[in-house]
Amino acid sequence: MPKKARPAAQPNPAVRLSNLRPRLVQRFAEPGEMPALWADLDRLTGGLKPASFLPILAAAFAATPDLQREQIDAPVGAWLRERGLLDALRGLLPTWQHGLASAAARAWLEAGGITPPPELTLTAADLLVDAYEVRDPSQASVALFWYEDARRRRVRATAFLIDFEPPWEGALKDVAHQSFRSIDHAHSDFFSVWQEDGLQQRPIDKADATQHVWAAIRQSQAQGIRLPADFIPLMSEVMPVLPGVPSAYSR
């Protein structure tokens, strides 16, 4: 009597989850039509627990380039709603860190008629994304990039020009402030300007950014040099983003 064929072995869920993010990022990079996107999401997540794959899906969405992310935003939210996954998503949100993935999940919930859970307490310094510096013997420029609010939909950038030549001697000489629709656009704009000037940016940590900016402001005070006129109305907005700045400059 012939033996019955064994059912095909199912892929290990742990292995599937470990490969899920790169596969989603690759799929999101080529959005295509919504029915095909939905079919691929069903195939990639079928049989997996929502608590396991939803954080990965949101992280993959956050890692998708801006243009493609705008194209898939509504279709992914609609897929979550149609598959009955929004309640599970809402239950996971309180455990997530602030970021683009969290902001996207809240927007998907709101679009589906579900009120997101209260957000964790967020300080202005938590919105600082990163900082970069360019420098030559005569001057340095320190650029801060931060989200304008907890939803992380727009980015603001402020560049501080610090002059080492007399009469500034390390004081703050000028400030440039701009708003962008994404961190990628902000970086691209600043980096291209610096590179056109033959300068190469380097990342600096938040503590170093604070030290450089605060030292330049103190040097301006010591030299009796007025702060740039464009910076004065921005101080209450910009300075709280820097961790450790004295409270008098964070109001």
C-alpha positions in Angstrom: 0.0 0.0 0.0 1.6 3.3 -1.0 2.5 5.7 1.7 0.5 8.9 1.9 2.4 12.0 0.9 3.4 14.2 3.8 2.0 17.7 3.6 4.6 20.3 2.5 6.5 21.7 5.4 5.4 25.3 6.3 8.1 27.9 6.6 9.2 28.6 10.2 7.4 31.8 11.4 10.6 33.1 13.0 12.4 32.8 9.7 9.6 34.5 7.8 9.6 37.4 10.3 13.4 37.8 10.1 13.0 38.2 6.3 9.8 40.2 6.4 11.2 43.8 6.7 13.6 43.7 3.7 10.9 42.0 1.6 8.4 44.7 2.5 10.9 47.5 1.9 11.5 46.0 -1.5 7.8 45.7 -2.2 7.0 49.2 -1.0 9.7 50.6 -3.3 7.6 49.6 -6.3 4.0 50.4 -5.2 2.2 49.4 -8.4 -1.6 49.0 -8.4 -3.5 48.6 -5.1 -4.9 45.1 -5.7 -1.4 43.8 -6.4 -0.1 45.5 -3.3 -2.8 44.0 -1.2 -2.3 40.6 -2.6 1.4 40.7 -1.8 0.7 42.0 1.8 -1.6 39.0 2.2 1.0 36.6 1.0 3.9 38.1 3.0 1.9 38.3 6.3 -0.5 35.3 6.0 -0.3 33.0 9.0 1.8 35.4 11.1 0.5 37.0 14.3 -0.4 40.7 14.0 1.5 41.5 17.2 4.6 40.1 15.4 4.3 41.5 11.9 2.6 44.9 12.4 5.7 46.6 14.0 7.8 45.2 11.1 5.3 46.5 8.5 5.3 50.0 10.1 9.1 50.0 10.3 9.4 49.0 6.6 7.0 51.8 5.7 9.1 54.3 7.6 12.2 53.1 5.8 10.6 53.5 2.4 11.8 56.6 0.3 9.5 59.6 0.5 7.9 59.5 -2.9 7.0 55.8 -2.6 5.9 56.2 0.9 3.4 58.9 -0.1 2.0 56.5 -2.8 1.5 53.6 -0.5 0.3 55.4 2.6 -3.4 55.3 1.9 -3.4 51.8 0.3 -1.6 50.3 3.3 -4.0 52.0 5.7 -6.9 50.7 3.7 -5.5 47.2 3.8 -5.1 47.3 7.5 -8.7 48.4 7.9 -10.1 45.8 5.5 -8.2 43.0 7.2 -9.4 44.0 10.6 -6.0 44.8 11.9 -6.5 48.3 13.3 -7.6 47.3 16.8 -4.4 45.1 17.0 -2.4 48.1 15.8 -3.9 50.4 18.4 -3.0 47.9 21.1 0.6 47.9 20.1 1.1 51.6 19.8 1.8 52.4 23.5 4.9 50.2 23.4 6.4 51.9 20.3 9.0 54.6 20.4 8.2 58.0 18.9 9.1 58.1 15.2 7.8 57.9 11.7 6.5 54.4 12.1 4.4 55.5 15.1 3.2 58.6 13.4 2.1 56.6 10.4 0.3 54.1 12.6 -1.6 56.9 14.3 -2.6 58.3 10.9 -3.8 54.9 9.7 -5.9 54.6 12.9 -7.5 58.0 12.5 -8.2 57.3 8.8 -10.0 54.2 9.9 -12.2 56.0 12.4 -10.2 54.8 15.5 -8.9 57.1 18.1 -5.2 56.4 18.8 -4.0 55.9 22.4 -2.5 58.9 24.2 1.0 59.7 23.2 3.9 59.3 25.6 5.2 62.5 27.1 7.6 64.0 24.6 10.1 66.8 25.2 11.3 69.2 22.6 14.7 67.6 22.7 13.2 64.2 21.8 12.3 65.7 18.4 15.9 66.4 17.4 16.8 63.9 14.7 20.5 64.6 14.1 23.1 67.3 13.7 25.9 67.9 11.2 29.0 70.1 11.1 31.2 71.6 8.4 34.4 73.4 9.4 37.4 75.1 8.0 40.1 77.2 9.9 38.0 80.4 9.7 34.5 79.3 10.4 32.1 76.4 11.1 28.5 75.7 10.4 26.4 73.5 12.8 23.1 72.3 11.4 20.3 70.9 13.5 17.5 68.8 12.0 14.3 68.2 14.1 10.7 67.3 13.7 8.3 70.2 14.2 5.9 68.1 16.4 5.3 64.6 17.6 3.5 63.6 14.4 6.9 63.9 12.5 5.2 65.1 9.3 7.6 68.0 8.7 11.2 68.8 9.5 12.9 72.0 10.5 16.5 72.8 10.1 18.6 75.6 11.6 22.3 76.2 10.6 24.5 78.2 13.0 27.4 80.0 11.3 30.3 80.4 13.9 33.1 82.7 12.8 36.6 82.2 14.3 38.1 85.4 12.8 38.2 88.8 14.6 36.0 90.4 15.8 33.8 87.3 16.3 36.5 85.0 17.8 34.0 82.0 17.9 30.8 84.0 18.3 27.6 83.4 16.4 27.7 85.3 13.1 24.6 84.2 11.2 21.7 81.8 11.3 19.6 80.1 8.5 16.3 78.4 9.2 14.2 76.4 6.9 11.2 73.9 6.9 11.1 70.7 4.8 8.6 68.0 4.2 11.0 65.2 5.2 14.3 64.5 6.8 15.6 63.2 3.4 14.8 66.5 1.7 16.4 68.5 4.5 19.6 66.6 4.4 19.8 66.7 0.6 19.3 70.4 0.5 22.0 71.2 3.1 24.5 68.6 2.0 24.3 69.7 -1.7 25.0 73.4 -0.7 28.0 72.4 1.4 29.4 70.1 -1.2 29.1 72.8 -3.9 31.3 74.9 -1.6 33.8 72.1 -1.4 32.9 71.2 2.2 32.2 67.7 3.6 29.7 67.4 6.4 30.3 65.1 9.4 27.7 64.0 11.9 28.0 65.1 15.4 26.1 63.9 18.5 23.5 65.9 20.3 25.8 66.8 23.2 28.5 68.2 20.8 25.8 70.2 18.9 24.6 71.7 22.1 28.1 72.5 23.2 29.0 74.2 19.9 25.9 76.3 19.7 25.8 77.3 23.3 29.5 78.2 23.3 29.0 80.5 20.3 26.1 82.2 22.0 28.1 82.7 25.2 31.0 84.1 23.1 28.7 86.6 21.5 27.7 87.8 24.9 31.3 87.9 26.1 32.3 89.9 23.0 29.4 92.3 23.2 28.2 91.1 19.8 24.4 91.2 19.1 22.9 87.9 18.2 21.7 87.6 14.5 18.4 89.5 14.1 16.9 86.4 12.4 17.7 84.2 15.3 16.1 86.2 18.1 12.5 85.4 17.2 13.5 81.7 16.7 15.2 81.2 20.1 12.1 80.0 21.9 11.6 77.4 19.2 15.1 76.3 18.4 16.8 76.3 21.8 14.5 73.8 23.6 15.5 71.2 20.9 19.0 71.2 22.3 19.3 69.0 25.4 20.9 70.7 28.4 20.5 74.3 27.3 19.8 76.6 30.4 16.1 77.1 30.9 16.3 80.9 30.4 17.1 80.1 26.7 14.4 77.4 26.4 11.3 79.4 26.9 
